[in-house]
Amino acid sequence: MVANIICRSFFVISLISFPWHLSQAADWLTLQGTEPKGSDNPGTLWGFIQAQYQSNDSDPNAAGLYISPKVIGPDLQSQSAFNINRARLGIRGVAFGKDSHINYALLTEAGNNGITEPEGNTPKIVDASLTFTHIAGAKVRIGLFKTPTAEEGLRGVAVANYNNFTWATNQLLLERFANKFYTPNVAPQPLDSKTDLNGYKRGVAAFRDVGVQVFDTFKLADQWELTYALMVGNGNGLKFDDDNNDKDTYVYLATEKVFGGKGGRRQGIKYFGWRQNGVRTADLTNDGIYNPVDYDRERYGVGFKYLRSGVRVSGEMFKGDGMIWVAPHNPSFGMGPAAGNPDATAGHGAYGSATGYYIEGGYRFVDTPWELDIRYDVYNRLEDNKFEVEFDGITLGAQYFLDNKNRITINYEIRSAEAINFAQGAGPNGNLDGVGNVLSLQASYFY
């Protein structure tokens, strides 16, 4: 409690003392989906490797057992680990090196993370798309790519200032898909258990979908830009097929005043909003019968980013209805009712709602390779439900830039989690009590 009060006070004081003129206010849709106008580059190889060490100081429950927030992912076997958490290689360019109106992108992932680990640590294709720029004001992108979504998911990893996502982005926006057949929840486990705490058989969606997107950016007066995106996708993450007859729809709108610079660290102030709607089909009832049900899934949010002269301030707020993920050891999306009507079961994420937000800032010291960062985030899972849980986090960070791309990042996350309708040690708090802080160190190399 004392640490939280001190860190929140420091966060407020820091924002007040900043000279309020930075964040990565980039046009990610254009950067990720198109090549520079007039380019004749047939292909550029690119990618990055991120090596990481994490240590989690959480305490076990009274029986000496652990749940997923108390161990290190994606393997969920220990409280400290070295890892190659990302290893990506891609190629992008214009068709045949001569038609600048047709751009392509291909990207693979071979790191040990939520994309690869649940399916045997095999490399995955995470981007495979064609973009057609023939129509003024309506670029068309087809294939597998990042959806127009929250900044924390849409932005490039190359400029992510923190080693881990916020509570809300990790749980609410980074989608996990239900197993085809009902799967029992996994009980808390000892460290180094042979039982996998992750009950999900598929990897995460990685903020991606297969579909078609129409988008563009328009220059307005006084350095302002307007960006829009409309997308229809399968709603099935990195899988190239569709697992039901329903499609997800996406809407995105942003306006930005550009101060200068280019690429992922362009300086400016940006305001944006987005929405995603879809249906997920899942068998979540433990009744011995394969009886999948269609569940509505909706996500939406707003945010801002500000970056200029070494100072960064940004924030987002998200809201979700339906298919609320309730941890990797709960593949039933909650309580796993015995039969019949999951809607009547308290704590069932398929019908739940959740809200999250964060605000963060950073300062890059002039003429030095150092940057300091601080972030505060909150996530209320299963709102207005008996099993509502509030997650809080304060992340203190420092970055040392070896050059314009490569850097070393150290974070210390001060975390807490509480089922607000239960006393300490009672109900879910029997396992949530003791969720502790996380120290992480990450080296990023881009090529």
FITOR-274921 format. One line per 2 residues: number of its first residue (from 1); their letters; for each residue x, y, z of C-alpha. Coordinates in pm, whole numbers. Example, Ala and Ser with C-alpha at 12.3 -4.5 7.8 and 13.67 -1.06 7.14 Angstrom:
! residues 2
1	AS	1230:-450:780 ~ 1367:-106:714
***
This chain:
! residues 447
1	MV	0:0:0 ~ 277:245:93
3	AN	469:164:-225 ~ 156:223:-436
5	II	92:562:-275 ~ 454:670:-324
7	CR	461:557:-687 ~ 126:717:-773
9	SF	241:1043:-617 ~ 569:1027:-811
11	FV	372:962:-1131 ~ 153:1269:-1083
13	IS	448:1491:-987 ~ 645:1367:-1289
15	LI	366:1450:-1533 ~ 326:1796:-1386
17	SF	703:1862:-1406 ~ 742:1739:-1766
19	PW	772:2011:-2032 ~ 458:1862:-2200
21	HL	572:1882:-2559 ~ 614:1375:-2685
23	SQ	491:966:-2749 ~ 514:763:-3063
25	AA	240:942:-3254 ~ 278:732:-3570
27	DW	42:643:-3856 ~ 69:268:-3805
29	LT	-179:173:-4078 ~ 33:340:-4345
31	LQ	367:231:-4199 ~ 268:-134:-4172
33	GT	55:-165:-4485 ~ 232:34:-4757
35	EP	571:112:-4906 ~ 688:471:-4967
37	KG	513:633:-5263 ~ 699:570:-5588
39	SD	920:295:-5442 ~ 1063:34:-5681
41	NP	1220:-179:-5406 ~ 1149:-547:-5486
43	GT	1205:-654:-5127 ~ 1369:-562:-4798
45	LW	1459:-823:-4539 ~ 1398:-703:-4186
47	GF	1327:-832:-3839 ~ 1435:-828:-3476
49	IQ	1533:-1044:-3182 ~ 1442:-972:-2821
51	AQ	1613:-1158:-2537 ~ 1462:-1122:-2193
53	YQ	1502:-1209:-1826 ~ 1204:-1189:-1590
55	SN	1166:-1249:-1217 ~ 830:-1268:-1037
57	DS	830:-1232:-656 ~ 470:-1347:-597
59	DP	383:-1569:-303 ~ 198:-1903:-340
61	NA	-140:-1971:-185 ~ -175:-2132:158
63	AG	-113:-2475:7 ~ 209:-2365:-161
65	LY	53:-2360:-511 ~ 64:-2100:-789
67	IS	-170:-1949:-1049 ~ -60:-1792:-1377
69	PK	-3:-1427:-1265 ~ 250:-1559:-1013
71	VI	481:-1732:-1263 ~ 662:-1635:-1583
73	GP	499:-1689:-1922 ~ 462:-1831:-2168
75	DL	577:-2160:-2012 ~ 427:-2087:-1665
77	QS	669:-2324:-1492 ~ 888:-2099:-1278
79	QS	921:-1755:-1120 ~ 1239:-1656:-1302
81	AF	1350:-1729:-1655 ~ 1570:-1625:-1945
83	NI	1390:-1630:-2278 ~ 1409:-1539:-2647
85	NR	1063:-1393:-2638 ~ 1060:-1262:-2996
87	AR	1254:-1364:-3306 ~ 1095:-1230:-3621
89	LG	1208:-1226:-3982 ~ 1019:-1068:-4267
91	IR	1033:-927:-4617 ~ 834:-644:-4770
93	GV	840:-446:-5093 ~ 656:-367:-5416
95	AF	534:-626:-5665 ~ 807:-738:-5908
97	GK	1009:-434:-5807 ~ 824:-213:-6049
99	DS	456:-174:-5958 ~ 451:67:-5665
101	HI	70:39:-5652 ~ 96:-319:-5520
103	NY	280:-370:-5190 ~ 340:-699:-5010
105	AL	448:-800:-4660 ~ 545:-1133:-4505
107	LT	657:-1182:-4143 ~ 734:-1492:-3935
109	EA	771:-1543:-3559 ~ 1006:-1804:-3406
111	GN	1037:-1676:-3048 ~ 903:-1844:-2735
113	NG	583:-1654:-2661 ~ 203:-1672:-2658
115	IT	195:-1708:-3036 ~ 417:-2015:-3060
117	EP	433:-2189:-2721 ~ 81:-2340:-2694
119	EG	126:-2519:-3029 ~ 470:-2666:-2975
121	NT	707:-2370:-3021 ~ 686:-2394:-3399
123	PK	742:-2079:-3609 ~ 427:-1902:-3720
125	IV	335:-1667:-4002 ~ 209:-1347:-3839
127	DA	177:-1121:-4144 ~ 104:-1214:-4507
129	SL	-70:-942:-4705 ~ -105:-748:-5029
131	TF	-195:-378:-5036 ~ -340:-213:-5347
133	TH	-308:166:-5368 ~ -473:228:-5706
135	IA	-778:410:-5565 ~ -718:758:-5428
137	GA	-843:778:-5070 ~ -906:404:-5038
139	KV	-606:177:-5008 ~ -708:-190:-4992
141	RI	-515:-446:-4786 ~ -594:-818:-4811
143	GL	-456:-1108:-4609 ~ -325:-1158:-4254
145	FK	-218:-844:-4070 ~ -271:-634:-3759
147	TP	-625:-513:-3712 ~ -705:-142:-3658
149	TA	-720:-149:-3281 ~ -579:3:-2963
151	EE	-241:173:-2987 ~ -77:-73:-2748
153	GL	-162:-356:-2986 ~ -135:-178:-3321
155	RG	201:-10:-3271 ~ 527:-171:-3379
157	VA	722:-363:-3118 ~ 1029:-166:-3224
159	VA	904:138:-3034 ~ 719:-29:-2743
161	NY	853:138:-2430 ~ 771:-144:-2185
163	NN	862:-511:-2177 ~ 511:-632:-2090
165	FT	161:-524:-2187 ~ -72:-358:-1939
167	WA	-315:-580:-1748 ~ -604:-471:-1972
169	TN	-430:-519:-2306 ~ -295:-859:-2205
171	QL	-627:-993:-2078 ~ -897:-804:-2267
173	LL	-748:-727:-2611 ~ -487:-1000:-2669
175	ER	-743:-1262:-2763 ~ -727:-1630:-2665
177	FA	-963:-1868:-2843 ~ -1174:-2133:-2671
179	NK	-1082:-2494:-2738 ~ -1307:-2680:-2979
181	FY	-1438:-2906:-2702 ~ -1507:-2821:-2339
183	TP	-1182:-2831:-2139 ~ -1176:-2845:-1757
185	NV	-1009:-2563:-1568 ~ -659:-2626:-1432
187	AP	-611:-2613:-1056 ~ -323:-2413:-901
189	QP	5:-2599:-937 ~ 343:-2622:-763
191	LD	647:-2474:-935 ~ 800:-2697:-1205
193	SK	474:-2890:-1227 ~ 433:-3137:-1512
195	TD	76:-3008:-1547 ~ 56:-2719:-1792
197	LN	-118:-2420:-1634 ~ -222:-2306:-1981
199	GY	-540:-2491:-2074 ~ -566:-2326:-2417
201	KR	-448:-2531:-2713 ~ -409:-2237:-2953
203	GV	-176:-1942:-2950 ~ -292:-1585:-2904
205	AA	-435:-1379:-3191 ~ -149:-1126:-3160
207	FR	-391:-842:-3251 ~ -425:-992:-3601
209	DV	-692:-1131:-3832 ~ -735:-1250:-4190
211	GV	-957:-1024:-4395 ~ -980:-713:-4611
213	QV	-923:-356:-4497 ~ -992:-24:-4667
215	FD	-791:264:-4521 ~ -608:588:-4595
217	TF	-464:905:-4446 ~ -552:1256:-4562
219	KL	-349:1574:-4518 ~ -548:1854:-4358
221	AD	-466:2215:-4272 ~ -208:2321:-4012
223	QW	-13:1992:-4015 ~ -317:1783:-3919
225	EL	-388:1441:-4067 ~ -703:1227:-4068
227	TY	-679:847:-4082 ~ -961:594:-4120
229	AL	-987:218:-4152 ~ -1276:-20:-4217
231	MV	-1210:-393:-4200 ~ -1396:-724:-4226
233	GN	-1217:-1036:-4104 ~ -1268:-1400:-4010
235	GN	-1239:-1326:-3639 ~ -1010:-1629:-3604
237	GL	-672:-1476:-3523 ~ -368:-1615:-3702
239	KF	-562:-1906:-3853 ~ -623:-1868:-4226
241	DD	-967:-2029:-4211 ~ -1293:-1924:-4044
243	DN	-1435:-2142:-3768 ~ -1793:-2016:-3800
245	ND	-2015:-1831:-4045 ~ -1976:-1494:-3874
247	KD	-1729:-1219:-3961 ~ -1571:-956:-3737
249	TY	-1605:-590:-3830 ~ -1354:-319:-3737
251	VY	-1376:60:-3744 ~ -1089:298:-3670
253	LA	-1059:677:-3683 ~ -764:898:-3582
255	TE	-658:1258:-3618 ~ -304:1377:-3561
257	KV	-108:1700:-3568 ~ 242:1621:-3695
259	FG	529:1817:-3538 ~ 807:1652:-3736
261	GK	1015:1342:-3788 ~ 906:1019:-3957
263	GG	842:650:-3903 ~ 754:488:-3573
265	RR	896:774:-3367 ~ 737:1061:-3558
267	QG	652:1348:-3326 ~ 296:1469:-3294
269	IK	-26:1459:-3097 ~ -283:1197:-3195
271	YF	-639:1122:-3086 ~ -806:798:-3191
273	GW	-1099:564:-3138 ~ -1180:211:-3256
275	RQ	-1439:-66:-3234 ~ -1451:-440:-3305
277	NG	-1760:-664:-3317 ~ -1782:-1036:-3374
279	VR	-1914:-1375:-3266 ~ -1722:-1662:-3108
281	TA	-1849:-2021:-3119 ~ -1750:-2236:-2822
283	DL	-1854:-2536:-2614 ~ -1811:-2409:-2258
285	TN	-2048:-2639:-2068 ~ -1929:-2949:-1881
287	DG	-2224:-3171:-1971 ~ -2053:-3444:-2174
289	IY	-2215:-3321:-2497 ~ -2059:-3122:-2779
291	NP	-2304:-2832:-2790 ~ -2126:-2514:-2905
293	VD	-2299:-2180:-2855 ~ -2250:-1848:-3034
295	YD	-2131:-1572:-2800 ~ -2114:-1204:-2892
297	RE	-1773:-1040:-2854 ~ -1729:-663:-2861
299	RY	-1424:-445:-2791 ~ -1385:-68:-2823
301	GV	-1169:213:-2695 ~ -1030:564:-2723
303	GF	-692:715:-2658 ~ -429:980:-2722
305	KY	-53:1000:-2776 ~ 175:1301:-2748
307	LR	545:1309:-2845 ~ 778:1601:-2883
309	SG	1131:1707:-2785 ~ 1202:1406:-2567
311	VR	877:1407:-2368 ~ 606:1143:-2411
313	VS	257:1123:-2260 ~ -16:880:-2369
315	GE	-322:702:-2241 ~ -601:469:-2348
317	MF	-931:335:-2217 ~ -1081:3:-2331
319	KG	-1416:-164:-2284 ~ -1516:-523:-2357
321	DG	-1843:-717:-2358 ~ -1859:-1093:-2399
323	MI	-1588:-1361:-2411 ~ -1394:-1208:-2122
325	WV	-1078:-1414:-2076 ~ -1021:-1520:-1715
327	AP	-663:-1655:-1717 ~ -483:-1935:-1905
329	HN	-574:-2194:-1644 ~ -946:-2127:-1707
331	PS	-1016:-2249:-2064 ~ -1389:-2268:-1982
333	FG	-1382:-1885:-1959 ~ -1477:-1903:-1594
335	MG	-1658:-2132:-1359 ~ -1734:-2416:-1599
337	PA	-2101:-2487:-1512 ~ -2210:-2848:-1482
339	AG	-2479:-2825:-1748 ~ -2741:-2617:-1915
341	NP	-2727:-2243:-1874 ~ -2387:-2076:-1832
343	DA	-2553:-1737:-1827 ~ -2686:-1814:-1480
345	TA	-2341:-1892:-1340 ~ -2163:-1610:-1162
347	GH	-1814:-1551:-1288 ~ -1869:-1682:-1639
349	GA	-1662:-1472:-1877 ~ -1860:-1558:-2190
351	YG	-2129:-1315:-2079 ~ -1911:-1079:-1878
353	SA	-1789:-722:-1921 ~ -1462:-551:-1839
355	TG	-1296:-210:-1848 ~ -933:-107:-1844
357	YY	-721:201:-1884 ~ -364:326:-1857
359	IE	-174:652:-1858 ~ 199:668:-1906
361	GG	485:903:-1976 ~ 853:912:-2055
363	YR	1146:1150:-2086 ~ 1445:1105:-2319
365	FV	1736:1303:-2179 ~ 1881:1539:-2437
367	DT	2212:1428:-2592 ~ 2220:1107:-2389
369	PW	2119:746:-2461 ~ 1891:734:-2153
371	EL	1513:747:-2119 ~ 1298:710:-1808
373	DI	938:580:-1823 ~ 646:537:-1587
375	RY	303:381:-1640 ~ -9:332:-1430
377	DV	-277:85:-1543 ~ -603:-58:-1407
379	YN	-817:-348:-1527 ~ -1159:-438:-1383
381	RL	-1247:-789:-1501 ~ -1607:-921:-1483
383	ED	-1751:-586:-1378 ~ -2067:-585:-1164
385	NK	-2023:-957:-1105 ~ -1971:-1142:-780
387	FE	-1631:-1252:-910 ~ -1512:-910:-1027
389	VE	-1135:-870:-996 ~ -943:-541:-996
391	FD	-586:-549:-1125 ~ -354:-253:-1066
393	GI	-5:-191:-1192 ~ 265:74:-1175
395	TL	563:19:-1406 ~ 890:203:-1351
397	GA	1124:179:-1647 ~ 1452:289:-1799
399	QY	1581:248:-2154 ~ 1941:269:-2274
401	FL	1963:324:-2650 ~ 2268:165:-2811
403	DN	2172:345:-3133 ~ 1851:465:-3300
405	KN	1705:113:-3308 ~ 1874:-114:-3058
407	RI	1830:-76:-2685 ~ 1821:-233:-2341
409	TI	1505:-191:-2132 ~ 1463:-253:-1760
411	NY	1117:-250:-1595 ~ 994:-296:-1242
413	EI	618:-365:-1221 ~ 443:-304:-889
415	RS	130:-521:-917 ~ -180:-610:-718
417	AE	-495:-816:-781 ~ -808:-840:-565
419	AI	-1153:-995:-593 ~ -1332:-691:-455
421	NF	-1641:-875:-326 ~ -1445:-1117:-108
423	AQ	-1244:-1073:210 ~ -871:-1128:211
425	GA	-801:-1499:177 ~ -1161:-1579:83
427	GP	-1294:-1700:-254 ~ -1068:-1603:-547
429	NG	-848:-1405:-308 ~ -724:-1734:-169
431	NL	-519:-1754:-489 ~ -493:-1385:-584
433	DG	-347:-1278:-250 ~ 28:-1262:-291
435	VG	39:-1152:-656 ~ 368:-970:-648
437	NV	603:-753:-845 ~ 792:-836:-1163
439	LS	1144:-733:-1264 ~ 1230:-763:-1633
441	LQ	1536:-689:-1843 ~ 1517:-697:-2222
443	AS	1771:-649:-2501 ~ 1630:-561:-2845
445	YF	1827:-596:-3168 ~ 1675:-493:-3502
447	Y	1813:-577:-3843
***
